[in-house]
């Protein structure tokens, strides 16, 4: 989830009146010569999760390579994001660097308001960015004006039809494998069996620990979107992903509105309702936050997880895996797990240069560097991502890439009680704690599972030959019961349980204010009734709640929203077909 989606929602609010500011910013200020002195760079970022001065090892890299100090402004974290945006926009200066989403006309508004600069005059020697011309062209198209207005994140050199997950799809059924082992690896034939197995695991965990507050499932509300987050993402188990209020299948063969009777959303809600009636759902679910659930996962109080980026980074530490403890893919048959394909043209957010920024060439040089192998490693964060910088975290050997001791500790975790990654970094790399030195931008130029052309391995160390060859009690036991597969994606593909969504950077067109207002009402109705359905005491109450939701949505005029979302789902399918054709024309099948 994502933090990017939360940022997108916030940006939609604060840019709602941006067109009124059109023309308030000026064209770029007179450049003058860059004196190469220390440059204080202010980054305005809607995807950053913290703000203030960049410190630690990433700050040292910025200083050594570009003689830059960076301060991040993260308005979405302050509680008064709109005020900050409006104040800055009125002066014509958002910042020196800007991270923003592009959908709903956001980028076009920034361009029309002269708040970001055209990078064209500074592109002559930017060899890394030029490798991804298609990605730059896509941003230009969205901006609605000739020029180079920004570069998107997670671009790739791999086929858009190839799954980008590497080892773990973002959303799939994961369980505490150690408790699954303790209850005897019972066979799972369907989702009802899955719930029965979770009940066995929950009973065993409570018996082993003496704790009664351990639950198979724990939910939270603060990332609900156009639908309730949990059933919306669980639909990905069967190949569906949301286009606002429509769930669209990865192969483009089915698009379902949230209101479809017996549809995939209802099926996932029924699964959660049955789980609730079996006592498997944490009673705090309707009131707790992401921070609450993260802490519970760390504490071993959650036994099933639908996201690879929650349970595994928290629990699958080096120490735990050596004991056979951790989250792994559950052997649930009949799935078609949604797997994103690589996106040659990248996706949101994009990084752009502020119109009033000084030393624009240096800033564009910095952006270009983000798309180099060195820049990719430098923008590492922690578990599940690309490796942190060479020499500090890994080294090249004749047998391939190998992690250093520090790299192992910060990328794979050695202590389940250290979620903030407090490992000390040697002074020569910047000192301080690793977690406090990671890039505050939360931006990656090239996808972590793409291939580094200088090493011929992925940027992601979890897929390195050296790491896959290491003994791992957890993975080895899982593999022994999963037909010898080394990764979740390998098992899913082997059993025809994965469905790749071609990587295409589709951006939905701008909507008028009346539709945006209607969306707010529709969202409120869907989310509130969905939570009620999860807690329904029987099937009759469940059915009544969903009927109420459908009737209320009809009264609100939901058909207007559904029509738009259906059209966007169809357009996304066409965009996917187009990029496959373009890729094959350029690279062959």
N, C-alpha and C positions, 0 to 999 in steps of 0.2 A: 504494500500500500503505500497506500504509499504516501510518503511525505510529499511527493510531487503532486499527487492528486489533491491533498489538503491545500497545498500552495496554489494550485490551479483554481480551487474554489474561492480562495481569498482574493486572488488577482481578479477574478470575474467581478467581484464586488467593487474593488477600488478603482477599476478602470471603466466603470459604468458611465462615468461622466467625462471621460477623457477627451471625447470629440469636442467638448466645449472649450478645450484648451488648445485646439489646433491653431498653430501659428504663434503660440506664446513663446516657444523656444526659438532661439536663433539658429542660423547656420553655424558651422563650426567656427570657433574663435580663431584668430590669427595664430598660426602654428609657431612660427619662429623655429630656430634650431633647437634640437634636443641637446641640452648641455650634459646629458648622461649622469647628472647628479641624482641623489636619492629622491625618489618619486613617491609621494604619498597617494595611494590609489584607493578611492572609495568605491566599493562594489554595492550596488543596490540589488538585492536578491530576494525573490519571492520563494525560493526553494531552500534557502539557508535555514537551519534549525537553531542557530545562535547568532548573536551579533557582537560587534566589538572588534578589537585589534587581533589580527591573525598572529599567533605566537608559535613557538616551538619549531619542530623540524621543517614544516612546510614554509614557515616564515624565513628560515635560513636559506632554503632553496630560492625563494623569491628574491631575497637580498643578493645572493651570490650570482644568480643568472641574469636578473633584470634590474638590480639596484632599486627594488620596489618594496614598500611597506604597504600592507593591505588592511583596510578597515571595512568590515562588512556591516551593511545596514539591512536588517531583516524586518521589515515593517509588519509582516504577518505574525511575528512573535511578540509584538508590543501591546496588542489590544486596541491600538488606535491607528491601524494600518491606513485607513482612508485619509485621515488627517495628514499623515506623513506624506502620502503620495501626492495629495492635492497641493500641499505646501511646496514640495520640491518641484512638481510639475509647473506650478505657477511661475517659478523662477527660471523655467526652461532648463533645469539641471537636475536630473535624477541621480546621476553619479557618473564616475569615470567608466566603469564597467556595469553592465546591466544584465541580469539573468531574468528572463521572462518566458511565460508560455505564449503561444501564438494563436490559440483558438479563439472563437467568438470575436474576431477582429482586433484582438489585443495588440498584436504587432503592428498592424496597419495603423491603428490609432497613434501608436508611439512614433511611427514614421511620419504620418500626416501632421503630428504636433511638433515635429522637429526636435524630438527628445533623444533620438539616437542618430548616429552618424553613418554615412555610407562608407564602407571600408575599401571601396574600389581603388582609391588613389594609393593605398598602402599595401596592395596585394602582390606587387611585382615579384618579390622574392619569397613568398610564403609557400614553400614547397609542400608542406604537410596539408594545409587546407586545400590546395589545388588537387590533391588526390581524391577529394570528396566533393568535386564540382557539382554532382547531382544533388547533394545535400544543400549546398549553398543556393543552387537554383530553386530548390523547393521553398526555401525561406523567402527568396525573392518573390516567388509567385504568391505566397501568402501575404507578403508585405504590400503587394499591389503596385509596386513601383520599381523600375529598373535600379539595380545597385546590389551591393553585398551588405545586407542589413543584419547579419548575424550568422552564427554557426550552431547547428543543433547538437544535442548530446547523443552519445551511444551510437555513432555511425559505425559502419562495418564494411569489411571487404569480402564477407562471406555471402553465399546465396541467400536471398530472402526466403527461400523454401526450406532452408536448413534451420532446425531448432536452435535458438540462441541460448537456451537454458544451460547447456553444457552437461551438468550432472543432475540438477533438480529443477523441475518446472516450478514456477512461482507459487502455484496453487495446486495442491494434491493432498490426499489423506495421509498424514503422518501420525505415527503413534510412538509412545515410549516403548521401544523394542525390548527393553529389559523386562518390563512387566508382561509383554506379550509372550516372551520366553518363559517367564515364571508360570503362566497359566497354560503352558503346553503347546504353543503355536497352533491354536485351533483353526480349522479351515473356515474361510469366509466365502460364502457363496453369493451373497447379495448384501444390500444395505441393512436389512433387518438383522442378518447374522453379524454384521459389523457392530451394530449397537449391542447385541448380546455379548460379543467379545469385549467391548469397552466396559460393559457392566462387570464382567469377570475381572478385568484389569483394575477397575476402580475398587472393587471389594478387596482384591489382593494388596493393592497399595495401602489401603487403609489398615488392613490387618498387619502388614509389615511395619508400618510407621506408627500405628496407634493414633493417626490423625484422621479426623472425620471431615475435614474441609478440603479433601482432595477430590477433584471432579474430572471426569473424562473430558468435558468441554467447558470452556470459559469464554464468554463473549464480551463485547464492549460496544458502546454506542457512538463514540466521538468521531468515527470515520465513516458513519453512514452517509451514503450519497443519494442518488436518485432512488435507490432502493436500500433496504437494510443490507449492510455490508456482508454479513456472514453468508446468507443464502445466495446473494448475488455472486460472491466469489466461489461458493461451492458449485455453482452451475458450471464453472470451469472444469469440474471433474468429468463433465459430459460434453466438453468442447465449446461451451458458450462463454461469451464475454459481453459486457454491457456496452451499448451505445445509448447512453442516458437511460431511458425507461424501456429500452428494447434489448433483449438478449439475442445476440447474433452468433451463429455457429461458425467455427473457424474456417470450414470449407465453403461457407457462403450458401449452403443448401437450406438453411432454415433461419428465420427471424421471428422471434416471439415477443409480443408485448408483455409487460409485467402482469397484465390482467388475464392472460390466457388461462382458461379453466383446464386443470390437469397439466399445465405447462411446466417447464423446468423450474421456474421460480417457486411455484406452488409445491412441486415435489421436494425441493430442498427445505422449504418451510415445514412440510410435513415430517421430514426426517428430524429436524430440530425439535418439533413439537413432541414427537415420540420419545426423543432423547430426554426432553424435559419431564415428561410423564414417568419415565423410568428412573428419575432422580440423577441423571447424568450431567445436568447443566448447572453450573455454578449459580446460586441464587443471587449473587451480586452482579450478574451479567448486565442487567438493564440500567445500572447506575455507575458502573466502574469505567475507568478510562484505559487508554493504551498503557499508560505507566503502571496502572494496577495489574493488568493482565501480564505485562512483561515481568513484573516482580514475582507474580505467582508461578510463572513458568520457570524462572530461575530457582524458585524454592521447591520445585517438584510437585506443585499442586495442580498441574494440568497434564493430562495424559494423552490428549489428541490435539493436533494442530493442523489447520488447513493451509498454512503458509510455510514455505521453506525458509523464510526470512524471520521467523519468530522463534520456534522451538529449537531448531538446529544451532543457530549461532549462540543461543543462551545456554544450552545443555551439552551439546556435542563438543566439549573441550577435550584436549589431549588426555587429561587425566581420566575423565569420565569414559571416553571411548576405550581406553585401555582396560577398563572394568566392564566393558560391554554395555555401558549406560548411554542412552541418548534416543533421539527421535529419528525414525527411518520410515520410508514409504511402507504403507500397509498393503498386503496382497489382496486388494479388493477387485474382483473380476468385473468385466463389463464396462469399464471406464473408457472414456475417450478424452484423456486429460489435455486441456488446452495448453499448447506450447507456442510462445511467440517465436516467429522466425526472425532472423537477423534483419536489421533495417539499414540497408546501404545508405539511405538518405536521412537516417537519424530520427529523433523525435524531440519533444519538448523536455526541458526548457532549452532556449537558445541563449547564447552569450553574445552580447552586442557592446559597442562602444558608445559612450555618451556623447551627445552633440557638442557639449562645452568642454570636453576633456582636453587636457594638454598632452603633448607627446603621444599623439595617436599612433604613430608608427610603432612606438615601443609597446603600446597596448595590443596592437594587432600582432606584433611579433610574439607577445605572450600568448594570445589566443592560438596562434599557429603552433606554438610549442605544446599546447594542451593536446594536440592531435599527433604528437610524436610519441614513440614508445616511452621515452623518458618522462614526458608529461603525463602519460597515462599512469605510470607507476607512482609518480609524485602526488597524484590526486587520490590515492588509495585512502580508504577509511579504516576498515577492519575486517572482521569475519565475513565470508561469503563474497568478497569483492576481489578486485585485482590485487596483485602483490604490491606491498609498499616498496620504496625505492631500492634499486640495486646497491649492493655492498652493505647498506644498512640492514636489509631484510633478506636478501638472496644473492647468490653468486652463480656465475656460469662455470660449468665444469665440462670435461670431455664427455661426460655421461648425461649432460643436460642440466637444466636449472636445479639448484638445490637451496632450500631455505637455510638462513642462519638461525642461531638460537633465538635471537630477538624476533626474527620473522615468524618463527613457529609460535612464539608466545603471543604475539599480537594478532596474527592472522588466524590461528587455530584455537588459541586460548589454552592456558594450562591451569587456570584457576576459575572455577565456576562462581567464586565470590568476587570476581573482578570485572563486572560488566562494563565499567568505564575505561577499561584498558589503561591502567595506571603504570604499566611497565616503563621503567626508566630508559631513556634514549641516550646513548653516549654523547658527550659534549661535542665531539667532532661533527655530529649530524644535527646539532641544534639543542641537545639536552632536553630536560623537562620530561613530562609523562607523554607516552605515545598518544593517548587519546586526546590530550589537550593540544597536540601539535598537528592533528589531521587538518586537511583543507576545510575551511569553513564554508567554501562555496557549495559543497555537495554537488559537484558537476564533474562528469566524466566524458571526455571527448570521444573516445573509442570504446566500444563494448568490451567488457572484461573477458568475454569468451571468444573474442576475435583472436587471430594469430599475430603475435609479435614477429615481424619479418626478420628481426635480428637474432631471434632465438629459435624460431620455428615451433614454438609452443604457445599456448594461450597466455594471456596476461593473468588469468586466474590460476593461482598455484594449486588449487584443489584438483586440477586436471593434469598437472605435470606428471610425467612418467615416474619421477622420483617419489612423489607423494602417493600415487596409486600403488607403488610397489611396497610401501611401508606396511608392516604388520598393524592391523587395526582390529581389535577384538570385536568391536561393535559391527563394523562393516563386514568383517569376515563371517561372523555368525549370520548376519542378514543375508549375505551373498549365498551362504550354504543352503538357505531356505528359499532363495529366490533364483533358482536355476543358474547360479554362478555369476549373475550380473554384478558388475562393479559399481554401477550408479543407478539411481532411480530411473533416469531417462532411458538407459539401456534396457532395463526390465520392461518399461512401458512400451518401448518400440518393438521389443522382441515378442511381446504378447499382443501387439496391435491395439494398445490402449493409449496411444498418444495421437493427437491431431494438431498439426502445425498450422498456425495462422500466419500466412505470408506477411513478411515485414514491410508494410507500406505506411508512409507517413501521412495518413489521411487527416485533414483538419476540417472539422464541421464549419459550415458558413455562419456568418454573423446572424443573430436573431434580433427581432425588434423587442422593445421593452415590454410589450404586452405578453409576449410568449415567455420572456424571462420571469415575469411576475407570476404567470400561470404555473410555470415550472416549480416555483417555490411552494405553491399551494399543493400541487400534485405530489411533490416530494414529501411534504409533511404528512399527507394522508397515507401514502404508501408505507413510509417508515413506521409511523405510529401504529397502524393496523397490523403490520408485520410482526412487531414486537408482541402485540397482544396475541397474535396467532401462535407464536412460540410457546406461550404460557397457557394456551387453551387447555381446559381440563378434560375434554373429550373431543371426538370427531365432530359431533354436532356443533359444539361451540366454535371449533376451528372453521367449519364450513360457513357458519353464520358470520364470523368476523371477515372472512374473505369476500362473502357476498356484500357485506356492508362497504368494504373497501371499493369493490367494483362499482357499486351503485353511486357512492359518493364521488368517485372519479368521473363517472359519466356526468353527474350533475355539475361538476367543475368545468367540464369541457375538455376532458383528457384527450378526446379524439384528435384535437388540434396538435397536441404534443406528440401523440403516437404517430400521426402522419409524417411529421418532420423527422422523428427518430427512425422510422422505417425507411424513409428516403435516404437518410444518412447511412444507414446500415447497407443499403443497396449500393450507394456510391462508394463506400469503403470496400466492398467486394470487388467492384470494378477497378478501384485503385490497386488492389492486390493483384488482380489479373494483369493489369497494365505493367506493374513493376516486374512481374515474372517474365513477361514478354520482352521487356527492355533488357533485363538481365541476360536472358537466353540469347538475345541478338548480339549482346556485347561479349558474352563469355561462353556461349554454347550451352547445351543442355547438360 
